[in-house]
Structure formats: C-alpha cells, structure tokens
Amino acid sequence: YEEVTETADLTATYASFKGAKRGKTWTADETAKFYRAIREHGLDFPVLCNCFPGRDSRQLKRKLKAEEGRRPDLVRKAVW
C-alpha cells in the first residue's frame, strides 16, 4: 500500500461540474420595453415574465439588478 497525502486545498461541489448557462444579451429595444413594463406593472415578476416570452423571472431580476447599478435614477423613476 502507498499512502497518498493531498496538500492542495481544492474543493469540488455539484456546481463545479454544472455547465453555467449564459442568457442571451438584452437588446436596446428589450431594455426600453423592460423599463416600460416596470413602469406599467411594477416589480411583479410573474406579470413581467408574461411581457417577455423566453425570459424567466431570474433573468428579469438580474436585469433589474444590472440596471440599478448602471442607471439607478431611471430605475427609481420607473418604479416610483
């Protein structure tokens, strides 16, 4: 028998082997539609999903977070 001692602190989890899906990029028209939808429906993500076939609520939430970082004043105006 040969004793093996691992010294590297490598960890692997389920997520390490799961292929990360990259969503499709938002176009300028989709972004404008996103702001109109928020202005009209608020942050009701199930309703917003109906406005964007092919996009799920996770993608819409990510878009909101991204827009809050890029254009917080526009998001604030659209929501309030």
Secondary structure by P-SEA (a helix, b strand, c coil): cbbbbbccccccccccccbbbbcccccaaaaaaaaaaaaacccaaaaaaaacccccaaaaaaaaaaaaaccaaaaaaaac
